[in-house]
């Protein structure tokens, strides 16, 4: 487990949490609104715990004080816009990936990381139950979202040391059970270079910190 | 102050969002150490980054002015740490405790439906009781 891998995990959680939070008040129905807002809080709290582990003296500066090019999240999590089907699909594909990542943390020899991972694991169980219920309810209507999210989801694995094959072994049959096919696609890498969606997200996310770094985030 | 007096005082510090359960019954108190000039109180946050932690620290300081409060993640908190008295407190507030079988906190029926695995706070889910036809909240088993 390298610091770079931990930073990638923290950044994935922060950026996905930020995107989830953008649904607050705007999701298609109230249950989805509450769920996405809670998912956002969970992911951001996980990010905060990981930043505190990486930079105990000043986690806020690590979370909000970097130039856009220094963030290490995967392209999947930065995609913006009002595509609810994409958000649901992204959360599912990401949470199955994250389950593996938490197992990796649990196997680390850092006691503090293991303790954080244990808490994450218990909370994430609810994410996956929710994701699967949403995927099953929306079923084949999610095909365009799967087509769009799939190559981006493959890009999650870059540099993580996690197994795409293990992840495929879970998601491919589950998607099939909901009437969803997986497209032929090459992974979209990009943990070290980000797209235009990230520019506006970064402005928004780091605005307060850049205005006054002494504020408590 | 003796350790027992500290623990009794902590037993009167209620969760800021669920006023019928104390932080002791929630299982948040990991360690109490009494020193000559101050008292160390080590608490386990329930959820990572729970937004109520500042309020809980304030409430502890109000109950025990000489307390120095720290939060630690190791050992990780889990709902298994909630005491029987704590579960009763949850029910009294209308929240089903985190048991294997979710029962309606009002009528005790097991004829319940999970409406939403997320709720008004990160630790609660929304259920519906088909017996007494009431929505209710359940503490997540985490």
Interface residues (C-beta under 8 A of the other chain):
Chain A: X31 X34 X35 X37 X38 X39 X41 X42 X44 X45 X46 X48 X49 X111 X112 X114 X115 X116 X118 X119 X120 X122 X123 X125 X126 X129 X130 X133
Chain B: X47 X48 X49 X50 X51 X73 X74 X75 X76 X77 X78 X115 X116 X117 X118 X119 X120 X122 X125 X126 X140 X142
